[in-house]
Amino acid sequence: MSILSRFSDIISANVNALLDKAEDPAKMIDQYLLKAKEDLAEVKQETAGVMAEEARCKRLMDDAQAQVDKYDDLAKKALKAGNEGDARQLIARKQELEKNLINATNTYTAAKANADKMRQMYEKLSQDVATLQARRSNIKATVAVAKTQERINDATASAESARGSLAAFDRMEEKAQAMLDRANAEAELNGAVESAVITLEEKYSGPNESSVDDELARMKAELGL
């Protein structure tokens, strides 16, 4: 029986330990659960057959015991009736049946041992499936929370990066504004100097009063005035 050859592996398997060692428990738990369900279905089918064989062997053993008891009772009755010869024959038949009883008992013992193992495997696998299903929900929920946290972390990092870019842009804007203010100040100073120069030019570039007087005197001389 193939499934019985795996008895030790199935019984000794610790699904919790396997999951705790797994690098990706969310992925592995589905594989473990699928395998456990497949084993459970196989064990259930095999267990039913082994239990049926156990029951058949039990009936054969009980029948053999009943035959032994029957001839034991008949031998005693023959002795009580004073028929020692009949008693000898009945005892001889009883002894033959006792050999059959020994064989039937051995067969039943082996069948019962197999059935006990199958029942033990079935109970173990049923417990494993229940454990995996319970942990599957918890693991899936934990993974979902972890992935959400990762997205939040990524969004936070992006926001921090964006704030850093904005801060750099603000610094550039401040620097450009300072350059503009400096240029405006220089332009204002240049304008003030130019205005002062123009004022001086106007002051000293106006009509020369002495030349006017000379021209007036010349005109009077020409006219004889």
GIMORA-V786801 format. One record per residue. N is the residue number from 1. RES is the residue in one letter. PSI is psi in degrees with one decimal (* if undefined). D_CENTER is the distance of its C-alpha to the mean C-alpha in Angstrom with 1 decimal. Layout:
<<N RES PSI D_CENTER> <N RES PSI D_CENTER>>
//
This chain:
<<1 M 114.0 35.8> <2 S -42.0 32.7> <3 I -33.1 30.2> <4 L -30.0 32.4> <5 S -17.2 32.2> <6 R 11.9 28.5> <7 F -51.3 29.2> <8 S -41.9 28.6> <9 D -43.2 25.3> <10 I -43.9 24.0> <11 I -37.9 25.5> <12 S -12.6 24.4> <13 A 134.1 20.7> <14 N 99.6 18.4> <15 V -32.9 15.1> <16 N -42.9 13.9> <17 A -39.8 15.2> <18 L -42.3 13.6> <19 L -39.6 10.1> <20 D -28.9 11.2> <21 K -17.4 12.6> <22 A 138.0 9.9> <23 E -33.9 9.2> <24 D 80.7 5.9> <25 P -30.8 5.0> <26 A -35.6 2.9> <27 K -43.2 6.2> <28 M -33.4 8.3> <29 I -33.4 8.3> <30 D -37.9 9.9> <31 Q -45.1 12.3> <32 Y -42.5 13.2> <33 L -42.5 13.8> <34 L -45.4 15.9> <35 K -42.5 17.8> <36 A -40.0 18.4> <37 K -39.0 19.8> <38 E -45.3 21.9> <39 D -40.3 23.3> <40 L -41.8 23.9> <41 A -41.1 25.9> <42 E -44.4 27.9> <43 V -39.1 28.6> <44 K -44.0 29.7> <45 Q -45.1 32.1> <46 E -39.5 33.4> <47 T -41.1 33.7> <48 A -42.6 35.9> <49 G -42.5 38.2> <50 V -39.0 38.4> <51 M -36.2 39.2> <52 A -40.6 41.9> <53 E -38.4 43.3> <54 E -45.2 43.3> <55 A -40.1 45.2> <56 R -44.9 47.7> <57 C -33.9 48.3> <58 K -39.7 48.8> <59 R -42.2 51.5> <60 L -41.1 53.2> <61 M -43.8 53.3> <62 D -39.5 54.6> <63 D -42.5 57.2> <64 A -41.3 58.3> <65 Q -39.3 58.6> <66 A -39.4 60.6> <67 Q -42.7 63.0> <68 V -47.4 63.5> <69 D -37.5 64.1> <70 K -49.5 66.5> <71 Y -27.4 68.7> <72 D -43.3 68.6> <73 D -41.0 70.0> <74 L -39.5 72.6> <75 A -41.5 73.8> <76 K -40.5 74.3> <77 K -38.7 76.3> <78 A -40.2 78.4> <79 L -42.2 79.2> <80 K -31.3 80.1> <81 A -2.9 82.4> <82 G 14.1 84.0> <83 N 79.3 82.8> <84 E -32.9 81.6> <85 G -44.4 81.6> <86 D -38.2 79.3> <87 A -41.0 77.1> <88 R -44.2 76.8> <89 Q -42.1 75.7> <90 L -37.9 73.2> <91 I -39.9 71.8> <92 A -41.3 71.6> <93 R -39.7 69.6> <94 K -42.4 67.3> <95 Q -35.9 66.6> <96 E -42.1 65.7> <97 L -29.1 63.3> <98 E -33.7 61.8> <99 K -43.1 60.8> <100 N -38.4 59.0> <101 L -39.5 57.4> <102 I -45.6 56.1> <103 N -43.4 54.5> <104 A -38.2 53.1> <105 T -43.2 51.7> <106 N -42.1 50.1> <107 T -42.8 48.5> <108 Y -40.0 47.2> <109 T -43.7 45.8> <110 A -42.6 43.8> <111 A -40.1 42.7> <112 K -39.1 41.7> <113 A -42.3 39.7> <114 N -42.9 37.8> <115 A -39.0 37.2> <116 D -41.0 36.0> <117 K -43.0 33.5> <118 M -41.8 32.3> <119 R -39.2 32.0> <120 Q -42.9 30.2> <121 M -40.9 27.7> <122 Y -44.8 27.3> <123 E -41.2 26.7> <124 K -46.8 24.2> <125 L -36.5 22.2> <126 S -41.5 22.5> <127 Q -40.2 21.1> <128 D -44.1 18.2> <129 V -43.9 17.4> <130 A -41.6 17.7> <131 T -45.2 15.5> <132 L -39.8 12.7> <133 Q -41.1 13.2> <134 A -45.6 13.4> <135 R -29.5 10.2> <136 R -44.9 8.4> <137 S -44.5 9.8> <138 N -43.1 9.0> <139 I -44.8 5.2> <140 K -41.3 5.4> <141 A -41.5 8.0> <142 T -42.7 6.8> <143 V -40.6 4.6> <144 A -43.0 7.8> <145 V -41.4 10.0> <146 A -42.0 8.9> <147 K -38.3 9.6> <148 T -41.8 12.7> <149 Q -38.1 13.7> <150 E -41.5 13.6> <151 R -38.2 15.9> <152 I -42.1 18.0> <153 N -42.6 18.4> <154 D -41.9 19.5> <155 A -39.3 21.8> <156 T -42.9 23.3> <157 A -38.7 23.9> <158 S -40.6 25.6> <159 A -41.6 27.6> <160 E -41.1 28.7> <161 S -41.3 29.7> <162 A -40.6 31.6> <163 R -37.9 33.3> <164 G -39.5 34.3> <165 S -41.3 35.7> <166 L -38.9 37.6> <167 A -40.9 39.0> <168 A -39.7 40.2> <169 F -41.0 41.8> <170 D -41.4 43.5> <171 R -39.4 44.9> <172 M -39.5 46.2> <173 E -41.8 47.7> <174 E -41.5 49.4> <175 K -42.2 50.7> <176 A -39.7 52.1> <177 Q -39.3 53.7> <178 A -39.6 55.3> <179 M -40.0 56.7> <180 L -43.7 58.0> <181 D -39.9 59.6> <182 R -43.0 61.2> <183 A -41.5 62.6> <184 N -40.9 63.9> <185 A -42.3 65.5> <186 E -40.6 67.2> <187 A -39.7 68.3> <188 E -41.9 69.7> <189 L -41.3 71.6> <190 N -39.5 72.9> <191 G -38.1 74.1> <192 A -42.2 75.9> <193 V -43.7 77.7> <194 E -38.8 78.7> <195 S -39.4 80.0> <196 A -39.1 82.1> <197 V -44.1 83.5> <198 I -40.0 84.4> <199 T -43.0 86.1> <200 L -39.2 88.1> <201 E -42.6 89.0> <202 E -36.7 90.3> <203 K -43.2 92.2> <204 Y -2.0 94.0> <205 S 7.8 94.1> <206 G 174.8 96.2> <207 P 137.9 99.9> <208 N 112.8 102.2> <209 E -32.4 104.9> <210 S -36.8 107.4> <211 S -33.0 107.3> <212 V -44.4 107.9> <213 D -39.7 111.0> <214 D -42.9 112.3> <215 E -39.5 111.8> <216 L -41.1 113.6> <217 A -39.1 116.6> <218 R -44.3 116.9> <219 M -40.6 117.0> <220 K -38.9 119.7> <221 A -41.0 121.8> <222 E -36.2 121.6> <223 L -6.8 122.7> <224 G 27.1 125.5> <225 L * 124.2>>
//
